[in-house]
Protein backbone atom coordinates (compact mmCIF):
# COMPACT_ATOMS: atom_id res chain seq x y z
CA UNK A 1 0.00 0.00 0.00
CA UNK A 2 1.12 3.60 -0.57
CA UNK A 3 2.48 5.56 2.38
CA UNK A 4 -0.67 7.69 2.44
CA UNK A 5 -2.96 4.67 2.15
CA UNK A 6 -5.06 3.22 -0.67
CA UNK A 7 -8.57 4.31 -1.69
CA UNK A 8 -10.71 2.08 -3.92
CA UNK A 9 -13.63 3.73 -5.71
CA UNK A 10 -16.33 1.48 -7.17
CA UNK A 11 -19.29 2.67 -9.29
CA UNK A 12 -20.80 1.31 -12.49
CA UNK A 13 -21.85 4.80 -13.62
CA UNK A 14 -18.87 6.29 -15.52
CA UNK A 15 -19.86 9.91 -14.78
CA UNK A 16 -20.01 9.35 -11.02
CA UNK A 17 -16.81 7.32 -11.06
CA UNK A 18 -15.05 10.10 -13.00
CA UNK A 19 -16.41 12.76 -10.63
CA UNK A 20 -15.25 10.88 -7.56
CA UNK A 21 -11.83 10.25 -9.11
CA UNK A 22 -11.51 13.97 -9.80
CA UNK A 23 -12.21 15.16 -6.26
CA UNK A 24 -9.59 12.74 -4.86
CA UNK A 25 -6.99 13.29 -7.58
CA UNK A 26 -4.82 15.63 -5.52
CA UNK A 27 -4.88 13.63 -2.28
CA UNK A 28 -1.79 11.89 -0.91
CA UNK A 29 -3.26 8.36 -0.94
CA UNK A 30 -3.18 5.99 -3.90
CA UNK A 31 -6.42 5.95 -5.87
CA UNK A 32 -7.90 2.97 -7.74
CA UNK A 33 -11.13 3.49 -9.72
CA UNK A 34 -13.14 0.34 -10.53
CA UNK A 35 -16.21 0.26 -12.86
CA UNK A 36 -17.53 -3.04 -11.50
CA UNK A 37 -17.34 -5.44 -8.58
CA UNK A 38 -14.98 -7.97 -10.16
CA UNK A 39 -12.24 -5.43 -10.84
CA UNK A 40 -12.80 -4.09 -7.32
CA UNK A 41 -12.18 -7.59 -5.86
CA UNK A 42 -8.84 -7.75 -7.67
CA UNK A 43 -7.93 -4.30 -6.38
CA UNK A 44 -8.92 -5.26 -2.81
CA UNK A 45 -6.55 -8.23 -2.90
CA UNK A 46 -3.66 -5.87 -3.66
CA UNK A 47 -4.52 -3.60 -0.73
CA UNK A 48 -7.38 -1.54 0.63
CA UNK A 49 -7.51 1.10 3.35
CA UNK A 50 -10.80 2.78 2.43
CA UNK A 51 -13.46 1.35 0.13
CA UNK A 52 -15.97 3.83 -1.33
CA UNK A 53 -18.50 1.76 -3.25
CA UNK A 54 -21.93 1.88 -4.78
CA UNK A 55 -24.26 -0.64 -3.16
CA UNK A 56 -25.91 -1.89 -6.35
CA UNK A 57 -23.46 -3.19 -8.94
CA UNK A 58 -24.17 -5.47 -11.93
CA UNK A 59 -21.93 -8.33 -10.78
CA UNK A 60 -20.66 -8.27 -7.16
CA UNK A 61 -22.71 -6.11 -4.79
CA UNK A 62 -21.21 -3.31 -2.74
CA UNK A 63 -22.01 -4.98 0.61
CA UNK A 64 -20.23 -8.14 -0.56
CA UNK A 65 -17.20 -6.00 -1.47
CA UNK A 66 -17.26 -4.60 2.07
CA UNK A 67 -17.30 -8.14 3.52
CA UNK A 68 -14.36 -9.18 1.35
CA UNK A 69 -12.38 -6.03 2.13
CA UNK A 70 -12.83 -6.38 5.89
CA UNK A 71 -12.01 -10.10 5.78
CA UNK A 72 -8.80 -9.38 3.86
CA UNK A 73 -7.89 -6.13 5.65
CA UNK A 74 -9.53 -6.12 9.13
CA UNK A 75 -8.71 -2.49 9.94
CA UNK A 76 -10.00 -1.13 6.60
CA UNK A 77 -13.00 1.21 6.48
CA UNK A 78 -15.91 1.28 4.00
CA UNK A 79 -18.39 3.91 2.86
CA UNK A 80 -21.55 2.84 1.02
CA UNK A 81 -23.21 4.93 -1.71
CA UNK A 82 -26.77 4.06 -2.69
CA UNK A 83 -29.59 5.59 -4.63
CA UNK A 84 -32.09 3.07 -3.17
CA UNK A 85 -31.95 3.54 0.57
CA UNK A 86 -33.94 1.20 2.80
CA UNK A 87 -34.00 0.27 6.46
CA UNK A 88 -32.86 -3.29 5.69
CA UNK A 89 -29.89 -2.00 3.69
CA UNK A 90 -28.94 0.43 6.43
CA UNK A 91 -29.11 -2.31 9.09
CA UNK A 92 -27.00 -4.66 6.98
CA UNK A 93 -24.44 -1.90 6.49
CA UNK A 94 -24.36 -1.32 10.25
CA UNK A 95 -23.76 -5.05 10.85
CA UNK A 96 -20.75 -4.79 8.55
CA UNK A 97 -19.49 -1.84 10.62
CA UNK A 98 -19.28 0.52 7.64
CA UNK A 99 -17.83 3.94 8.36
CA UNK A 100 -20.72 5.82 6.69
CA UNK A 101 -23.82 5.35 4.54
CA UNK A 102 -24.46 8.07 1.92
CA UNK A 103 -27.57 8.56 -0.20
CA UNK A 104 -26.99 9.33 -3.90
CA UNK A 105 -26.79 11.87 -5.20
CA UNK A 106 -25.03 13.51 -2.25
CA UNK A 107 -26.04 17.10 -1.49
CA UNK A 108 -22.38 18.11 -1.31
CA UNK A 109 -19.81 16.06 -3.25
CA UNK A 110 -17.09 17.49 -1.05
CA UNK A 111 -18.87 16.04 1.98
CA UNK A 112 -18.00 12.65 0.52
CA UNK A 113 -14.37 13.76 0.35
CA UNK A 114 -14.46 14.85 4.02
CA UNK A 115 -15.89 11.52 5.10
CA UNK A 116 -13.21 9.61 3.19
CA UNK A 117 -10.54 11.72 4.91
CA UNK A 118 -12.16 11.02 8.27
CA UNK A 119 -12.09 7.30 7.49
CA UNK A 120 -8.35 7.54 6.77
CA UNK A 121 -7.84 9.46 10.02
CA UNK A 122 -9.70 6.77 11.96
CA UNK A 123 -7.50 4.08 10.40
CA UNK A 124 -4.38 6.08 11.31
CA UNK A 125 -5.55 6.35 14.93
CA UNK A 126 -6.38 2.63 15.13
CA UNK A 127 -3.00 1.66 13.68
CA UNK A 128 -1.13 4.08 15.92
CA UNK A 129 -2.96 2.71 18.96
CA UNK A 130 -2.07 -0.81 17.87
CA UNK A 131 1.55 0.23 17.44
CA UNK A 132 1.59 1.85 20.88
CA UNK A 133 -0.01 -1.21 22.49
CA UNK A 134 2.55 -3.48 20.82
CA UNK A 135 5.37 -1.18 21.92
CA UNK A 136 3.95 -1.12 25.45
CA UNK A 137 3.75 -4.91 25.50
CA UNK A 138 7.37 -5.11 24.31
CA UNK A 139 8.42 -2.64 27.01
CA UNK A 140 6.43 -4.57 29.60
CA UNK A 141 8.08 -7.82 28.59
CA UNK A 142 11.48 -6.15 28.69
CA UNK A 143 10.72 -4.69 32.14
CA UNK A 144 9.50 -8.08 33.35
CA UNK A 145 12.72 -9.70 32.12
CA UNK A 146 14.77 -6.92 33.74
CA UNK A 147 12.83 -7.33 37.00
CA UNK A 148 13.47 -11.08 36.97
CA UNK A 149 17.16 -10.44 36.36
CA UNK A 150 17.20 -7.85 39.16
CA UNK A 151 15.55 -10.26 41.59
CA UNK A 152 18.07 -12.94 40.65
CA UNK A 153 20.93 -10.46 41.12
CA UNK A 154 19.53 -9.40 44.50
CA UNK A 155 19.31 -13.03 45.65
CA UNK A 156 22.88 -13.59 44.51
CA UNK A 157 23.96 -10.39 46.25
CA UNK A 158 22.37 -11.50 49.51
CA UNK A 159 24.06 -14.88 49.26
CA UNK A 160 27.46 -13.48 48.24
CA UNK A 161 27.44 -11.01 51.14
CA UNK A 162 26.54 -13.87 53.46
CA UNK A 163 29.39 -15.98 52.12
CA UNK A 164 31.77 -13.03 52.36
CA UNK A 165 30.89 -12.72 56.05
CA UNK A 166 31.59 -16.40 56.61
CA UNK A 167 35.29 -15.68 56.09
CA UNK A 168 35.24 -13.57 59.25
CA UNK A 169 33.14 -16.08 61.15
CA UNK A 170 35.23 -19.05 60.00
CA UNK A 171 38.35 -17.89 61.86
CA UNK A 172 36.49 -17.94 65.15
CA UNK A 173 34.78 -21.22 64.31
CA UNK A 174 38.12 -22.86 63.47
CA UNK A 175 39.49 -21.67 66.80
CA UNK A 176 36.46 -23.04 68.67
CA UNK A 177 36.65 -26.38 66.88
CA UNK A 178 40.36 -26.80 67.60
CA UNK A 179 39.86 -27.31 71.36
CA UNK A 180 37.36 -30.23 71.21
CA UNK A 181 39.24 -31.65 68.23
CA UNK A 182 42.48 -31.66 70.27
CA UNK A 183 40.60 -33.41 73.08
CA UNK A 184 39.23 -36.05 70.69
CA UNK A 185 42.68 -36.79 69.30
CA UNK A 186 44.21 -37.01 72.78
CA UNK A 187 41.50 -39.33 74.08
CA UNK A 188 41.62 -41.50 70.94
CA UNK A 189 45.36 -41.97 71.38
CA UNK A 190 44.91 -42.74 75.09
CA UNK A 191 42.28 -45.41 74.38
CA UNK A 192 44.73 -47.47 72.36
CA UNK A 193 46.96 -47.87 75.46
CA UNK A 194 44.16 -48.29 78.01
CA UNK A 195 43.23 -51.75 79.27
CA UNK A 196 40.64 -50.72 81.86
CA UNK A 197 37.25 -51.08 80.11
CA UNK A 198 35.53 -48.57 82.42
CA UNK A 199 38.13 -45.93 81.60
CA UNK A 200 37.77 -46.69 77.89
CA UNK A 201 34.02 -46.13 78.21
CA UNK A 202 34.62 -42.79 79.94
CA UNK A 203 37.05 -41.74 77.20
CA UNK A 204 34.53 -42.77 74.56
CA UNK A 205 31.78 -40.73 76.22
CA UNK A 206 34.04 -37.67 76.27
CA UNK A 207 34.88 -38.18 72.59
CA UNK A 208 31.13 -38.30 71.80
CA UNK A 209 30.52 -35.06 73.74
CA UNK A 210 33.42 -33.32 71.97
CA UNK A 211 32.09 -34.56 68.62
CA UNK A 212 28.61 -33.22 69.39
CA UNK A 213 30.13 -29.84 70.19
CA UNK A 214 31.90 -29.78 66.83
CA UNK A 215 28.71 -30.92 65.09
CA UNK A 216 26.76 -28.06 66.71
CA UNK A 217 29.36 -25.50 65.62
CA UNK A 218 29.45 -26.78 62.04
CA UNK A 219 25.65 -26.98 61.92
CA UNK A 220 25.34 -23.32 62.94
CA UNK A 221 27.75 -22.25 60.21
CA UNK A 222 26.26 -24.39 57.42
CA UNK A 223 22.74 -23.31 58.39
CA UNK A 224 23.78 -19.69 58.12
CA UNK A 225 25.55 -20.15 54.77
CA UNK A 226 22.72 -21.88 52.92
CA UNK A 227 20.71 -20.00 50.30
CA UNK A 228 17.17 -18.95 51.20
CA UNK A 229 16.05 -19.02 47.55
CA UNK A 230 13.96 -22.17 47.96
CA UNK A 231 13.12 -21.72 51.62
CA UNK A 232 9.45 -21.20 52.46
CA UNK A 233 7.98 -18.66 54.85
CA UNK A 234 7.39 -20.28 58.21
CA UNK A 235 6.62 -19.25 61.77
CA UNK A 236 10.07 -18.33 63.09
CA UNK A 237 10.78 -17.92 66.83
CA UNK A 238 12.69 -14.64 66.90
CA UNK A 239 14.46 -15.34 70.20
CA UNK A 240 15.99 -18.54 68.80
CA UNK A 241 17.18 -16.82 65.63
CA UNK A 242 18.75 -14.03 67.68
CA UNK A 243 20.50 -16.54 69.96
CA UNK A 244 21.86 -18.40 66.92
CA UNK A 245 23.12 -15.12 65.45
CA UNK A 246 24.80 -14.14 68.72
CA UNK A 247 26.45 -17.56 68.94
CA UNK A 248 27.82 -17.22 65.40
CA UNK A 249 29.20 -13.74 66.06
CA UNK A 250 30.73 -14.56 69.45
CA UNK A 251 32.58 -17.45 67.84
CA UNK A 252 34.27 -15.00 65.47
CA UNK A 253 37.81 -14.00 66.31
CA UNK A 254 38.83 -10.51 67.32
CA UNK A 255 35.55 -9.09 68.62
CA UNK A 256 35.72 -7.37 72.00
CA UNK A 257 32.11 -7.19 73.03
CA UNK A 258 29.95 -8.44 75.87
CA UNK A 259 26.67 -9.49 74.23
CA UNK A 260 23.45 -9.98 76.18
CA UNK A 261 20.01 -11.05 74.98
CA UNK A 262 16.60 -10.27 76.43
CA UNK A 263 13.89 -12.01 74.43
CA UNK A 264 10.40 -13.38 74.89
CA UNK A 265 10.69 -16.97 73.59
CA UNK A 266 7.05 -17.02 72.47
CA UNK A 267 7.32 -14.24 69.87
CA UNK A 268 7.21 -15.47 66.27
CA UNK A 269 7.15 -13.86 62.83
CA UNK A 270 6.44 -15.20 59.34
CA UNK A 271 9.82 -15.28 57.64
CA UNK A 272 12.56 -17.31 56.03
CA UNK A 273 14.74 -18.45 58.92
CA UNK A 274 18.11 -18.15 57.19
CA UNK A 275 17.31 -14.65 55.89
CA UNK A 276 16.19 -13.48 59.31
CA UNK A 277 19.33 -14.95 60.81
CA UNK A 278 21.42 -13.00 58.28
CA UNK A 279 19.71 -9.78 59.38
CA UNK A 280 20.72 -10.24 63.01
CA UNK A 281 24.18 -11.63 62.24
CA UNK A 282 24.90 -8.52 60.15
CA UNK A 283 23.56 -6.11 62.79
CA UNK A 284 25.31 -7.80 65.71
CA UNK A 285 28.56 -8.25 63.75
CA UNK A 286 28.53 -4.58 62.71
CA UNK A 287 28.05 -3.54 66.32
CA UNK A 288 30.84 -5.90 67.48
CA UNK A 289 33.23 -4.57 64.83
CA UNK A 290 32.45 -0.99 65.85
CA UNK A 291 33.14 -1.84 69.49
CA UNK A 292 36.41 -3.62 68.60
CA UNK A 293 37.63 -0.47 66.85
CA UNK A 294 36.43 1.57 69.83
CA UNK A 295 38.30 -0.57 72.38
CA UNK A 296 35.39 -2.72 73.53
CA UNK A 297 31.94 -2.25 75.02
CA UNK A 298 28.59 -3.97 75.34
CA UNK A 299 25.84 -5.05 72.98
CA UNK A 300 22.29 -5.66 74.17
CA UNK A 301 19.77 -7.38 71.92
CA UNK A 302 16.20 -6.87 73.11
CA UNK A 303 13.20 -8.63 71.57
CA UNK A 304 9.73 -7.48 72.62
CA UNK A 305 6.17 -7.19 71.37
CA UNK A 306 4.78 -3.74 70.62
CA UNK A 307 1.16 -3.98 69.48
CA UNK A 308 1.00 -6.30 66.49
CA UNK A 309 4.74 -6.01 65.86
CA UNK A 310 7.82 -7.83 67.07
CA UNK A 311 10.53 -5.25 67.69
CA UNK A 312 14.20 -6.20 67.90
CA UNK A 313 16.68 -3.60 69.15
CA UNK A 314 20.42 -4.11 68.73
CA UNK A 315 21.98 -1.59 71.11
CA UNK A 316 25.71 -0.93 71.35
CA UNK A 317 27.90 1.45 73.37
CA UNK A 318 30.23 2.18 70.47
CA UNK A 319 31.08 5.45 68.73
CA UNK A 320 27.60 5.80 67.23
CA UNK A 321 26.65 7.02 63.76
CA UNK A 322 26.98 10.69 62.79
CA UNK A 323 23.76 12.49 61.86
CA UNK A 324 25.20 13.21 58.41
CA UNK A 325 25.57 9.46 57.72
CA UNK A 326 22.19 8.22 58.91
CA UNK A 327 20.44 8.82 55.62
CA UNK A 328 23.09 6.73 53.87
CA UNK A 329 23.78 3.79 56.18
CA UNK A 330 21.37 1.49 54.31
CA UNK A 331 22.60 2.53 50.85
CA UNK A 332 24.55 -0.11 48.90
CA UNK A 333 28.35 0.17 49.10
CA UNK A 334 28.24 2.85 51.81
CA UNK A 335 30.76 2.05 54.54
CA UNK A 336 32.80 3.89 57.17
CA UNK A 337 35.39 1.11 57.31
CA UNK A 338 38.82 1.26 55.78
CA UNK A 339 39.30 0.02 52.22
CA UNK A 340 39.39 -3.77 52.17
CA UNK A 341 37.61 -4.14 55.52
CA UNK A 342 34.01 -3.90 54.37
CA UNK A 343 31.85 -4.21 51.27
CA UNK A 344 29.26 -1.64 52.29
CA UNK A 345 26.53 -4.21 51.57
CA UNK A 346 25.77 -5.58 55.04
CA UNK A 347 23.21 -2.97 56.11
CA UNK A 348 21.78 -2.73 52.59
CA UNK A 349 21.18 -6.50 52.72
CA UNK A 350 19.49 -6.03 56.11
CA UNK A 351 17.24 -3.35 54.60
CA UNK A 352 16.34 -5.51 51.58
CA UNK A 353 15.49 -8.57 53.66
CA UNK A 354 13.45 -6.67 56.25
CA UNK A 355 11.44 -4.73 53.66
CA UNK A 356 10.84 -7.95 51.69
CA UNK A 357 9.24 -9.30 54.89
CA UNK A 358 7.00 -6.17 55.08
CA UNK A 359 9.02 -4.79 57.98
CA UNK A 360 11.11 -1.70 58.71
CA UNK A 361 14.63 -1.07 59.97
CA UNK A 362 15.98 2.21 61.34
CA UNK A 363 18.91 3.57 63.32
CA UNK A 364 18.57 5.64 66.47
CA UNK A 365 20.83 7.19 69.09
CA UNK A 366 21.72 5.13 72.14
CA UNK A 367 21.41 7.15 75.36
CA UNK A 368 24.91 7.71 76.69
CA UNK A 369 26.52 7.08 73.29
CA UNK A 370 26.44 4.35 70.70
CA UNK A 371 23.89 3.25 68.12
CA UNK A 372 20.60 1.38 68.21
CA UNK A 373 19.26 -0.48 65.18
CA UNK A 374 15.52 -1.17 65.39
CA UNK A 375 13.89 -3.91 63.31
CA UNK A 376 10.11 -4.08 63.25
CA UNK A 377 8.29 -7.13 61.83
CA UNK A 378 4.64 -8.17 61.80
CA UNK A 379 3.90 -10.56 64.63
CA UNK A 380 2.85 -14.04 63.53
CA UNK A 381 1.17 -17.10 64.98
CA UNK A 382 3.03 -20.25 65.99
CA UNK A 383 2.49 -23.20 63.62
Buried (B, 14 or more C-beta within 10 A) or exposed (E): EEEEBBBBBBBBEEEBBEBBBEEBEEBEBBBBBBBBBEBBBEBBEEBBBBBBBBBBBEEBBBBBBBEBBBEBBEEBBBBBBBEEEEEEBBEBBEEBEBBBBBEBEEEEEEEBBEBBBBBBEBBEEEEEEEEEEEEEEEEEEEEEEEEEEEEEEBBEBBBEBBEEBBEBBBBBBEEBBEEBBEBBEBBEEEBEEBEEEEEBEEBEEBBEEBBEBBEEBEEBBEEBBBBBEEEEEEEBBBBBBBBBBBBBBBBBEEBEBEBEBEBEEEBBBBBBBBBBBBBBBBBBBBBBBBBBBBEEBBBBBBBBEEEEBBBBBBBBBBBBBEEEEBEEBBBEEBBBBEEEEBBBBBBBBBBBBBEEBEBBBBBEEBEEEBBBBBBBBEBBEEE
